[in-house]
Amino acid sequence: MWYFPWALLCLALRHVRASELFDEELLIKDTGTGYTAFHFSFVSRTPEYAHTKQHYDIIPKIMLQLFSKYSVDELHLSMVRGYWDDERWGRNFIMAAPTGAELWAWFAKNTSNVDRAWFELTHLLSGQFCASLGKLATSQYSVHPRWSYRPMGISKLVGSEENTSLMRYAQMPGEGLCSENLTPWMKLLPCKGLKGLTSLLLPTALFRSNYNAVTVDLRRICWDSACSYLGFELKQTLTVVFDRRLLYPSTLAPWSVDGLLGTKILGSCKAASSSNVFVLSSPVQLKSSIPLNAASKPADERLITILPSAQLASDSFVFSPVTRGKVSKESSLPLISVTKYVTGSGTAGGGMKSLIVSRADFPIRLAYLDLMPWYTQVLFSTLELKVLNPTTKRWEIVQPVKTYMQHSLARKRMAILELIIDLPPGHQLTVFYKFKRILQRWDEYPPDANHGYFLPAATISYQIPTDRLADLEARKHPAYRDLTLPNWANTYSHYFNESIHGYAHPRPGDGFVRIHSPVVLVTMPTPDFSMPFNALCIVCSVVAVFFGSVHKVTTTQVVAKLPEEAGSKLSRLANRLISRLSLHSKLTVPSAVVQSEETDVKKKK
């Protein structure tokens, strides 16, 4: 029975390894306008009872330590380059994130100092992902909204407005996304970009695209359908959109997955429980080099086919668009869209206006969130909400249902405006206020101050009524239906399998939408940073000229100049040489010869 302990050990190790799950998925979509979108989703899960382990096979230990060391209850980080055009590309694969960096987190109830925990969290993530997230540590760049954000996982904080003090939210619209951020993000994956779908993540190809979005979401989930115990979920996504007009002769030219991504799949990731590729419906008719069996077509109209990633590695997946996309605007445009822009001129003051357009045939209650830094001082007394009546074509002043405003404090706190608004069906709404541009200290300006400042994007959050979901989805073209994973779904395989019948049986979390406006570029009163350089150059030039002339006059030996002799240049040169030689001979005559000559002269006398 000597082998019995070893058998128990092997069974225990097998159970530990099986307790952690990893799924990788790739979604491919031709938007019909000459753009191709790829969405990579990597989901790692581990049960909560294994949280006390010292070693993890799938989820990095540094991420799970956020729950214990930093009292994090839930974490969401996104870094985006570009802007998702939902009017041309359809719904985003993720809960749309604003351009730049966005970070929001919920902390546990027993957190004694939330500000300190937020400070440590931002600096840890800043070092982990090589980003400037440490700048978000102070209240100059972070807030805690009341209504716009709620936990997306299993949490005891849901439903209590008092617990919003345990939440911190921040945006950094000027933060760029590059390979320095992508590399540490890939190192959190089990296969680290070497095998499986992660081997398609080639930075040189990804960053020649029009849109890049990298997200990291950490939350608690139910481990099984009965929710007998909880688990931790780490979800990493990468969304990229290519403009094929820059890579191919026309939008109807055949394109391939490896042609856009620049590489093929290099083997399979052994740690993955599943690895699938989803080809989504498109406004255009597509022909594929891989024959698609009609009998195996998924029941969900949003899907064309589902393939194992191994097939994508062995075959060259080439698509050939047949026709251009011809879809009515009613079925392609989003239900609600928002844009934000600056009004006025000059660098002393200005106005900020957000335009919200509703295309719904039913009223919608939405939450509007807007942030302004302290150097753009908001005048809340000028806040004005107007609705355009489609019947009378006149703008009418309306009042919000709820209002939360907080003034900014110079170098201490940013301003926040949060509104609950009832938007009538088919109406347009504008939110307007004025602001002052504050002159900053010379050392507070960014390196490229004359370029301007990016202000945070406005956020719109709303919930579609459950009795309207099925009707709305039926009226839309399958290529423009919702693709964002609800809270109850971990993977797209789970989501598409459970939503075969559409929204006939909606679940909690279905129909929730959050969108962001584009970021705003504002010019600020900026001093002339070149003035010290110009003044220094002028002063140094004057000093150099003055010092040089004075130094020459005071140090040069004054010698009388003999009058020039007449004659040619050659004769004058010969005379000078003769005079110099004679002078030299006189100076070199020995003193004894001179004394003998003097004695001879005395004798003659």
C-alpha positions in Angstrom: 0.0 0.0 0.0 3.0 2.3 -0.4 1.4 3.8 -3.5 -1.8 4.8 -1.7 -0.5 8.2 -0.4 0.8 9.0 -3.9 -2.5 8.2 -5.5 -4.3 10.5 -3.0 -1.8 13.2 -3.8 -2.4 12.8 -7.6 -6.1 13.0 -7.1 -5.8 16.1 -4.9 -3.6 17.8 -7.5 -6.0 16.8 -10.3 -8.9 18.3 -8.3 -7.0 21.5 -7.7 -6.2 21.9 -11.3 -9.8 21.1 -12.4 -11.0 23.7 -10.0 -9.6 26.5 -12.2 -11.1 27.0 -15.6 -10.0 29.0 -18.6 -11.9 29.7 -21.8 -10.7 31.6 -24.8 -13.0 32.9 -27.6 -12.7 35.0 -30.8 -15.6 36.8 -32.4 -15.2 38.0 -36.1 -17.6 40.5 -37.7 -17.7 42.2 -41.0 -19.4 45.5 -40.3 -20.4 46.0 -43.9 -18.8 49.4 -44.3 -15.3 48.2 -45.1 -14.3 47.5 -41.5 -13.6 44.2 -39.8 -13.9 43.8 -36.1 -12.2 41.1 -33.9 -13.1 40.6 -30.3 -10.8 38.3 -28.1 -12.3 37.1 -24.8 -10.2 35.3 -22.2 -12.0 34.2 -19.0 -10.3 32.6 -16.0 -12.3 31.3 -13.0 -11.4 29.8 -9.7 -13.6 28.9 -6.7 -13.6 31.1 -3.7 -12.7 28.2 -1.3 -9.4 27.9 -3.1 -8.5 31.6 -2.4 -6.2 30.6 0.5 -3.9 28.6 -1.8 -0.3 29.7 -2.3 -0.2 28.6 -5.9 -2.6 29.1 -8.8 -2.5 27.5 -12.2 -4.7 29.9 -14.2 -5.3 33.2 -12.5 -2.2 35.1 -11.5 -1.7 35.4 -7.7 -1.2 39.2 -7.9 -4.8 39.6 -9.2 -6.4 37.5 -6.5 -4.5 39.4 -3.8 -6.5 42.5 -4.7 -9.4 41.0 -2.7 -7.3 40.4 0.4 -4.5 43.0 0.5 -6.4 45.9 -1.0 -10.0 45.2 0.1 -11.2 45.2 -3.5 -14.7 43.8 -4.0 -14.8 44.4 -7.8 -12.5 46.0 -10.3 -12.9 47.2 -13.9 -10.1 48.7 -16.0 -10.2 49.7 -19.7 -7.6 51.3 -22.0 -9.0 52.5 -25.3 -7.4 54.0 -28.4 -9.9 55.4 -30.9 -13.7 55.8 -30.7 -16.3 53.1 -31.4 -18.6 54.3 -34.1 -21.9 52.5 -33.1 -23.8 54.1 -35.9 -21.7 52.4 -38.5 -20.3 49.3 -36.7 -23.3 48.3 -34.5 -23.2 47.6 -30.8 -19.8 47.2 -29.1 -18.8 43.8 -27.8 -18.1 45.3 -24.4 -19.9 47.7 -22.2 -18.5 50.6 -24.2 -15.5 52.3 -22.5 -14.5 55.9 -23.2 -11.3 56.9 -25.1 -8.3 56.8 -22.9 -8.1 55.0 -19.5 -11.1 54.2 -17.3 -10.9 52.7 -13.8 -13.6 52.0 -11.3 -13.7 49.7 -8.3 -15.8 48.8 -5.4 -14.3 48.1 -2.0 -15.4 45.8 0.8 -17.6 47.0 3.7 -14.9 46.6 6.3 -12.5 49.0 4.4 -11.4 51.5 7.0 -9.9 54.0 4.6 -11.2 53.9 1.1 -9.0 56.7 -0.1 -5.9 54.9 1.1 -7.1 51.6 -0.6 -7.8 53.5 -3.8 -4.3 55.1 -3.7 -2.6 51.8 -3.3 -4.8 50.1 -6.0 -4.0 52.8 -8.6 -0.3 52.7 -8.0 -0.3 48.9 -8.2 -2.2 48.8 -11.5 0.1 51.6 -12.8 3.1 49.4 -12.3 1.4 46.3 -13.4 0.2 47.6 -16.8 2.9 50.3 -17.4 0.3 53.1 -17.5 0.0 56.5 -15.7 -2.8 55.3 -13.5 -1.1 56.6 -10.4 -2.3 60.0 -11.4 -5.9 58.9 -10.6 -5.1 58.3 -6.9 -6.3 61.7 -5.6 -9.7 63.3 -5.6 -8.5 65.7 -8.3 -9.3 63.0 -10.8 -11.6 60.5 -9.1 -15.2 60.7 -7.8 -17.8 58.4 -6.4 -21.1 58.6 -8.4 -24.4 57.8 -6.9 -26.6 56.2 -9.6 -24.6 55.5 -12.8 -22.5 52.6 -11.6 -23.4 49.4 -9.7 -21.5 46.2 -9.0 -21.6 43.7 -11.9 -20.8 40.7 -9.8 -22.1 39.0 -6.7 -21.8 41.6 -4.0 -23.4 42.5 -0.7 -23.2 46.2 -1.7 -26.1 46.1 -4.2 -29.1 48.3 -3.5 -27.7 50.6 -0.9 -27.0 54.2 -1.9 -25.0 54.8 1.2 -22.4 52.3 -0.1 -21.5 54.5 -3.0 -18.8 55.9 -0.7 -17.1 52.6 -1.1 -16.8 53.1 -4.9 -14.3 55.1 -6.8 -14.5 56.1 -10.5 -11.9 57.9 -12.6 -11.1 58.7 -16.3 -7.9 59.6 -18.0 -8.9 60.6 -21.5 -5.4 61.6 -22.6 -3.8 58.2 -21.8 -2.6 56.3 -24.8 -2.6 52.6 -25.5 0.5 51.0 -26.9 2.5 47.7 -26.8 3.9 48.6 -23.4 0.4 48.2 -22.0 -0.4 45.1 -24.1 2.6 43.1 -23.1 1.9 42.9 -19.3 -1.7 42.4 -20.1 -0.8 39.3 -22.2 1.5 38.0 -19.4 -1.6 37.5 -17.2 -2.9 34.9 -19.6 -1.9 31.2 -19.1 -0.3 30.8 -22.5 1.1 34.3 -22.6 0.7 34.9 -26.3 2.6 31.8 -27.3 -0.2 29.3 -28.0 -3.9 29.3 -28.8 -5.8 32.4 -29.7 -3.3 34.5 -27.8 -0.7 33.8 -30.5 -2.8 36.0 -32.8 -2.1 39.0 -30.7 0.7 40.5 -32.8 1.3 44.1 -31.7 2.7 45.3 -35.0 -0.6 44.3 -36.7 -3.0 45.3 -33.8 -1.8 48.9 -33.6 -2.2 49.6 -37.3 -6.0 49.4 -36.7 -8.5 52.2 -36.2 -9.7 51.0 -32.8 -8.1 49.2 -29.9 -9.7 48.4 -26.5 -8.1 46.4 -23.7 -10.1 45.6 -20.6 -9.6 43.8 -17.3 -12.6 42.8 -15.1 -12.3 41.1 -11.8 -15.5 40.2 -9.9 -17.2 37.5 -7.8 -19.6 35.1 -9.5 -21.8 32.1 -8.8 -19.7 29.0 -9.4 -22.7 26.9 -10.4 -26.3 27.4 -11.5 -27.5 26.9 -7.9 -25.0 29.3 -6.6 -24.0 26.9 -3.9 -20.7 28.7 -3.5 -18.9 31.7 -5.1 -16.0 32.0 -7.3 -13.6 34.6 -8.7 -13.6 35.6 -12.4 -10.9 37.4 -14.3 -12.0 38.5 -17.7 -9.6 40.0 -20.2 -10.9 41.2 -23.6 -9.2 42.8 -26.6 -11.3 44.5 -29.3 -9.7 45.7 -32.6 -11.3 47.2 -35.7 -9.4 47.3 -39.1 -10.1 49.5 -42.0 -9.7 47.2 -45.0 -9.5 50.1 -47.4 -5.9 50.7 -46.1 -4.9 47.1 -46.6 -6.9 45.9 -49.6 -7.8 47.5 -53.0 -11.5 47.8 -52.2 -14.1 46.9 -49.6 -15.3 44.0 -51.7 -11.9 42.4 -52.0 -11.4 39.1 -50.3 -9.8 39.3 -46.9 -8.5 36.7 -44.4 -8.0 36.5 -40.7 -4.3 35.9 -40.9 -4.0 38.7 -43.5 -5.4 41.3 -41.0 -3.9 40.0 -37.8 -0.5 39.2 -39.5 -0.1 35.7 -38.2 -1.8 32.3 -37.7 -2.6 30.4 -34.6 0.5 28.6 -33.3 -0.8 25.4 -31.7 -3.4 25.1 -29.0 -3.4 26.4 -25.4 -3.4 23.3 -23.2 -4.8 25.3 -20.2 -8.0 26.2 -22.1 -11.1 24.2 -21.3 -12.6 25.5 -24.6 -11.3 27.5 -27.5 -13.9 28.6 -30.1 -14.2 31.1 -33.0 -17.6 32.8 -33.6 -18.4 34.2 -37.0 -21.1 36.9 -36.6 -23.8 38.0 -39.0 -22.9 40.9 -41.3 -25.0 43.4 -43.2 -23.3 42.0 -46.4 -23.4 38.5 -47.8 -20.2 36.7 -47.2 -18.6 33.7 -48.9 -16.1 31.7 -46.9 -13.3 29.5 -48.1 -14.4 27.0 -45.5 -17.7 25.4 -46.4 -20.3 26.1 -43.8 -22.8 23.3 -43.2 -26.4 24.7 -43.1 -27.4 21.9 -40.8 -24.9 23.0 -38.2 -25.9 26.7 -38.4 -26.5 28.0 -34.9 -30.1 28.8 -33.9 -29.1 32.3 -32.9 -29.5 34.6 -35.9 -26.5 36.7 -34.8 -24.2 33.8 -35.6 -23.2 32.4 -39.0 -21.1 29.6 -37.6 -19.0 28.4 -34.6 -15.6 26.8 -35.3 -13.0 25.3 -33.0 -9.8 27.4 -33.0 -7.8 24.4 -34.3 -9.7 24.6 -37.6 -8.6 28.2 -37.9 -5.0 27.2 -37.3 -5.0 24.5 -40.0 -7.1 26.3 -42.7 -6.8 29.7 -44.3 -10.0 31.4 -43.4 -10.8 33.8 -46.3 -14.0 35.9 -46.6 -15.3 37.4 -49.9 -18.0 40.1 -49.5 -20.6 39.7 -52.3 -22.6 42.9 -52.0 -22.4 46.1 -50.1 -24.4 46.5 -46.9 -27.9 47.7 -47.5 -29.6 48.0 -44.1 -32.3 50.5 -43.2 -31.2 53.2 -40.7 -34.1 52.2 -38.3 -32.6 48.8 -37.8 -29.0 49.8 -37.6 -28.9 53.0 -35.5 -28.5 52.7 -31.7 -31.5 53.3 -29.5 -29.9 56.3 -27.8 -26.8 58.2 -28.9 -24.9 61.0 -27.2 -22.3 63.5 -28.2 -20.5 66.2 -26.3 -18.9 69.4 -27.5 -17.7 72.9 -26.5 -19.5 76.1 -27.3 -18.2 79.7 -27.3 -14.8 81.1 -28.2 -11.7 82.5 -26.5 -9.7 81.1 -23.6 -11.5 82.8 -20.7 -14.8 80.9 -20.6 -17.0 78.7 -22.6 -19.9 76.3 -22.5 -20.3 72.6 -22.5 -23.3 71.0 -24.3 -24.3 67.3 -24.5 -26.8 66.2 -27.1 -28.8 63.0 -26.4 -31.0 61.6 -29.2 -33.6 59.0 -28.5 -35.0 56.8 -31.3 -37.2 54.7 -29.0 -41.0 54.7 -29.2 -41.3 54.5 -25.4 -40.1 56.8 -22.6 -36.7 56.0 -21.1 -35.3 56.9 -17.7 -31.6 57.5 -17.9 -28.7 58.5 -15.7 -26.4 61.2 -17.0 -22.9 61.5 -15.5 -20.4 64.3 -16.4 -17.1 65.1 -14.8 -15.0 68.3 -15.1 -11.5 68.9 -13.7 -10.9 71.8 -11.3 -9.2 74.0 -14.0 -12.5 74.2 -15.9 -14.7 75.6 -13.1 -18.3 74.7 -13.8 -21.0 77.4 -13.1 -23.9 75.2 -12.0 -26.1 78.2 -11.9 -26.2 78.1 -15.7 -27.3 74.5 -15.9 -30.1 74.1 -18.4 -31.9 71.1 -19.7 -34.0 71.4 -22.9 -36.0 68.9 -24.9 -36.9 69.3 -28.6 -40.5 68.6 -29.2 -40.8 66.7 -32.6 -44.3 68.0 -33.1 -43.8 71.7 -32.5 -40.1 71.8 -33.4 -39.5 73.9 -30.3 -37.0 73.6 -27.4 -38.7 73.3 -24.0 -37.0 73.6 -20.6 -37.4 70.5 -18.5 -36.3 69.5 -15.0 -34.4 66.4 -14.0 -36.0 63.8 -11.7 -32.9 63.8 -9.4 -29.8 65.9 -9.3 -26.4 65.4 -7.7 -23.9 68.2 -8.1 -20.5 68.8 -6.4 -18.4 71.9 -7.1 -14.7 71.6 -7.8 -12.0 72.9 -5.5 -8.8 74.2 -6.9 -6.1 71.5 -6.8 -8.2 69.3 -4.5 -11.4 68.0 -6.1 -13.1 67.8 -9.5 -16.7 68.7 -10.3 -19.3 66.1 -10.8 -22.8 66.4 -12.3 -25.2 63.4 -12.1 -28.8 63.6 -13.3 -31.7 61.2 -13.5 -33.8 62.3 -16.6 -37.0 61.0 -18.1 -36.5 61.2 -21.9 -39.8 61.2 -23.9 -40.0 58.9 -26.9 -38.4 60.2 -30.1 -37.1 63.4 -28.4 -33.7 65.1 -28.3 -32.3 66.4 -25.0 -29.5 68.9 -24.4 -27.6 69.4 -21.2 -25.8 72.8 -21.1 -23.7 74.7 -18.6 -21.0 77.3 -18.7 -17.5 77.1 -17.2 -14.4 79.2 -16.6 -11.0 78.3 -17.7 -8.6 78.7 -14.8 -5.0 79.8 -15.3 -2.7 77.3 -13.8 0.8 77.5 -12.3 3.6 77.1 -14.7 4.7 73.7 -13.4 1.1 72.3 -13.6 0.9 72.3 -17.4 1.5 69.1 -19.4 4.4 68.9 -21.8 2.3 69.8 -24.8 0.0 72.4 -23.2 -0.7 74.3 -26.4 -2.3 71.2 -27.8 -5.1 71.5 -25.3 -6.7 69.4 -22.6 -8.9 66.3 -23.0 -11.9 66.4 -20.8 -13.7 63.2 -19.6 -16.5 61.7 -21.6 -20.1 61.9 -20.5 -21.8 58.7 -19.5 -25.3 57.6 -20.2 -26.8 54.6 -18.4 -30.3 53.2 -18.9 -32.3 50.0 -18.6 -34.6 48.9 -21.4 -37.9 47.6 -20.0 -38.1 43.8 -20.1 -41.4 43.8 -22.1 -39.7 45.8 -24.8 -36.6 43.7 -25.3 -37.9 41.0 -27.6 -39.7 43.5 -29.8 -36.6 45.7 -30.1 -34.3 42.8 -31.0 -36.8 41.5 -33.6 -36.9 44.8 -35.4 -33.1 45.0 -35.7 -31.0 43.4 -38.3 -29.1 40.5 -36.7 -25.8 42.2 -37.4 -26.8 45.2 -35.1 -28.3 43.3 -32.2 -26.8 43.4 -28.7 -23.5 41.5 -28.2 -22.5 42.7 -24.8 -22.3 39.9 -22.3 -24.9 40.4 -19.5 -23.9 39.8 -15.8 -25.2 36.3 -15.7 -23.1 35.0 -18.6 -19.4 34.2 -18.3 -18.6 33.3 -21.9 -20.2 33.8 -25.3 -20.8 30.0 -25.5 -22.9 30.3 -22.4 -24.6 33.4 -23.6 -25.6 32.2 -27.1 -26.7 28.8 -25.8 -28.9 30.3 -23.1 -30.4 33.1 -25.4 -31.5 30.9 -28.3 -35.1 32.2 -27.9 -33.9 35.8 -27.9 -35.3 37.8 -25.0 -38.5 35.9 -24.6 -37.3 35.0 -21.1 -35.1 37.9 -19.9 -32.8 37.6 -17.0 -31.6 40.1 -14.5 -29.0 42.3 -16.3 -30.6 41.9 -19.8 -31.3 45.2 -21.4 -28.9 47.3 -19.4 -26.9 49.7 -21.6 -24.1 52.1 -20.9 -22.7 54.4 -23.5 -20.1 57.2 -23.6 -19.7 60.4 -25.6 -16.5 61.3 -27.4 -13.9 63.0 -25.3 -13.7 66.8 -25.6 -10.5 68.8 -26.5 -10.4 72.2 -24.7 -7.8 74.9 -25.2 -6.7 76.6 -22.0 -5.0 80.0 -21.3 -1.4 79.0 -21.7 1.7 81.2 -21.0 4.4 81.6 -23.6 6.8 78.8 -22.5 9.3 79.9 -25.2 9.8 83.4 -23.6 12.5 82.2 -21.1 14.4 80.5 -23.8 14.2 83.5 -26.1 15.3 85.9 -23.3 18.1 83.6 -22.3 19.4 83.5 -25.9 19.3 87.3 -26.2 21.0 87.9 -22.9 23.7 85.4 -23.7 24.3 86.8 -27.1 24.7 90.4 -25.7 27.0 89.3 -22.9 29.1 87.3 -25.3 29.5 90.3 -27.7 30.2 92.8 -24.9 32.6 90.5 -23.0 34.5 89.6 -26.2 35.2 93.2 -27.2 36.1 94.3 -23.6 38.4 91.3 -23.1 40.2 92.0 -26.4 40.8 95.7 -25.5 42.0 95.0 -22.0 44.3 92.0 -22.8 45.9 92.9 -26.2 49.4 94.5 -26.2 49.6 97.8 -27.9 52.5 98.0 -30.5 53.3 101.0 -32.6 52.9 100.3 -36.3 55.7 101.4 -38.6 54.7 103.3 -41.8 54.4 101.1 -44.8 57.2 101.5 -47.4 56.5 102.2 -51.0 57.1 99.6 -53.7 55.7 96.4 -54.7 54.5 93.7 -52.4 57.5 91.5 -53.1 60.0 94.3 -52.3 58.1 95.2 -49.0 58.1 91.5 -48.0 61.9 91.3 -48.7 62.6 94.5 -46.6 60.6 93.1 -43.7 62.5 89.8 -43.8 65.9 91.7 -43.9 64.9 93.9 -41.0 63.8 91.0 -38.9 67.0 89.1 -39.6 69.2 92.1 -38.8 67.3 92.6 -35.5 67.7 88.9 -34.7 71.4 89.0 -35.4 71.9 92.0 -33.1 70.1 90.3 -30.3 72.2 87.1 -30.6 75.7 88.8 -30.6 77.8 87.5 -27.7 78.6 90.0 -24.9 82.3 89.3 -25.1 82.4 90.6 -28.7 80.6 93.7 -27.6 83.2 94.3 -24.8 86.1 93.8 -27.1 84.7 96.3 -29.5 84.3 98.8 -26.7 88.0 98.4 -25.6 89.1 99.0 -29.2 87.2 102.2 -29.4 88.8 103.4 -26.1 92.3 102.7 -27.3 91.8 104.7 -30.6 90.7 107.6 -28.6 
